[in-house]
Amino acid sequence: MFIHRYPQKETWAELVQRPVLKKEEVSEIVSEIFKKVEQNGDEALLEFSKKFDSAQIESIVISRDEIDQAEFLISNELKKAIQEAKENITTFHNSQQPEIEKIETTNGVICWRENRAVEKIGIYIPGGTAPLFSTVLMLAIPAQLAGCKEIILCTPPDKDGNVNPAILYTAKLCGVTRMFKTGGAQAIAAMAIGTESIPNVYKIFGPGNQFVVAGKEFAQNYGVAIDMPAGPSEVLVIADQQAIPAFCAADLLSQAEHGSDSQVVFISTDLNVFNETIEEIDFQIKKLPRNKLAEESLNNSHFILLNSIEDAVEFSNSYAPEHLILAIDDFQKYISSIQNAGSVFLGNYSCESAGDYASGTNHTLPTNGFARNYSGVSLDSFVKKITFQELSEKGLKNLGKTIEIMAEAEGLFAHKNAVSIRLKYKK
């Protein structure tokens, strides 16, 4: 880890930089994958499953029997936990349903806006060593609440050609309409282009490795929208004298275990908390099954001592973290100062894991500094907003002269005439 004691502000720009991935080689591979999926459809997906996942499968379609059997392959305890998380996530996202409000901007001119669901969406769920069934909850629940007609799920099979049953159980519980065994950039290509089995979708959601991320970016060339640009997961923890070092260490490690490229930043204004947190990391990491990944992540992490919480918040706004934890006294005082963050966790007991699983907020968040200009996934992510306007005869008379003057000034006389012809009309 890199330790910085009271770094000058002139050096902060360097500290907030993420590691730069070699995109050229990845982009070339992804482009070739898209080309093969476009040419060969399902056959290409089967070949890629064998090549990348070591899975010899005969069909990419997840059968109804596989989906139904998944319920019996996971514990009742896990099913209960998933159901409780579903209730909280549903409650939070359902609160985002807007009321239609009609506004009379001028006498006789009424304007309003209504939501319409994106009809077909695709969700990508990573498998492998960390099958993220929690992401199914985060994406399928708001999609269903928004009214999306088709929710297509793609996830990679294991070496035996199976999909983690918790993913299938959660997908069925949350109303996913169709599920497929295919992963990586090839899954993104299939949802963007469409194959014999997988329908093309209008918007793609979900996290993944650098090939999945590059695939989502490439999919936009096919007129498909994506939830947001993404990169490795990250957390920034700000701690003062009342922070509990064991808690801080646990939060940092919970992020570091995602992968070797996960980003971890710890800022403290108290030397004792700073040192004790580092000691706690050394103690706790030995007990983690994924400690090798966590160690690799921590090798590139930054531990920073600063003079004040104000400085720490300023640094955080510059970094724009995916997750921000304020393990500080009087955190309410600083909420209005937070400008750039995906999701914020307040106080010693607000662990980032709560947001990842069951508090109700969405864990699909902007990373790699994109919290400066992107929001996390919400109900809004699954809808389009259409504006409506209704002008009465009186309304057009009230507004007509303004429109005519502006249209003529722009040299658009047909626009002007569309108003003039109505104003002159005699019934």
Summary of the structure (lengths in Angstrom):
residues: 427
radius of gyration: 25.3
end to end distance: 80.0
largest distance: 86.1
contacts: 1426
relative contact order: 0.14
helix: 48%
strand: 17%
